[in-house]
Each structure stands twice: as structure tokens, then as C-alpha cells.
Amino acid sequence: MDRGENSNPIDIHLSTFVDGCRRSLIWKDNNAELLQCMKFACSCVLSSPKERPTVFEVYQLLRAVGEKYHFSAADDELTMQPQNANPEDELIVAN
């Protein structure tokens, strides 16, 4: 991967991580899937919030990966509130 002046810093870090994985046993049978997950993880930390995937998009990707390994079952329901929480409370995130 070109690491010149115009390279995206996330791509450089991803390349370094991929190089490390290639030297390990992790990479052996799962390289395409591992690379897809790493790219998706990098998109979750982009500096612009509008470029990041939504929580639901992250959930969908993880669920799809889980289905491949039979991790999705009747217990894949997302619990949104603890039992003692007020459902009318709202989380407000400021940027």
C-alpha cells in the first residue's frame, strides 16, 4: 500500500494491522472476512459522524457474520433498557 502524503491515515493503520495479521495464524482461513470487519471497524471511527455507520448498520453486519457461525438464535434480541430504567429517558449526544 502506498504510504505517501495523500494516503488516508486510516488506510495506513489498516495496512499495518493487515500486515501483522498476515504474519499470524489469524489470517490463515479468514482473510477476506477479517479484512471486511477491519474496514468496517475503521469506518466506525471516522472523524465525521455523518460518515460513520449507524448503530443499526453495525448490528446488521455483526448479525450477518454471526449467522454464518450460527451465533444468531432466539436470544439475539437487543435489550434497549435495563429493567429499572425509565423508558421516557432520552440519551442526547452532542458533537
N, C-alpha and C positions, 0 to 999 in steps of 0.2 A: 504494500500500500504506500502511495506517495505521502510523505510527511512534510511537504513543502509549506510555504507560507499560507497558501489558500486552503489548506486542509481543515476540515471541521474538527475541533478538539475532541468531540465525542467519537468520531471515526478513529482518531488516533488512539484513544483509550481502548476502544473496542478492538482495534487491531492488536494492541499489546496483549489484551486479555485472550483473544483468539490464539495468538502465538503461544501463550502459556498453556492454554487448553490442548493445543495440538501436541505439546510435549508430554501431556499426561494421558492417563488411561481414560479419563472422562470423554475425550474426543472420539475414541475408537469407533463406537457404533452409533453415536447420537449427534454427529457433527451438524447436520442440517437443522435439526430441532434445537440444538443448543444455540446455534447462531441466530435462529429466529427469536428465541427467548431473550438472548442478549441484546439484539436490536430493539426489541420491544421494551426491555428494561431501560435502555438508553433513551428511548422516546419518552419515558415516564419522568425523566429528569431534565428535559429541555428547559431552557431559560424562559421561554414564553409559554405561559399557562395554556394559551389557545392552541398551541402545537402539541400538547400532551394528550394522551388518550384519556377518556373519561374512566371513572371507576368501573362503570358497567362494561366498557370495552375491555378493560383489564380482566374483569371477571369472566367475560365471554372467552377470551383467549385461554385463561387458566382452566376453565371448564372444558374447553375443547381438548387441551393437552391431557387433562385428567381422564377424559372419556377414553382416550387411546389406551390408557393404562388401567381402565376400569375403576377409576377413583370416584367417578360420579355415581352417586346412588341416591336413595331417598333422603339422605342426610345432607344434600348439597344446598339446602335452603339457607339463605343469608339471614342471620339474625340482626335486625336493624337496631333494636333497643334492648338493653338489659331489662329484666323483669321489673325492677324498681324505678325505671326511668319514666319521666313524664313525656308521653308521645307528642305533646304540643311544643316541647322544647325544640329549638332550631339551632343548628350549627352554622355560624356565619364565619366565612374565611375571607380575610382581607388580603389583598396583594400589595 
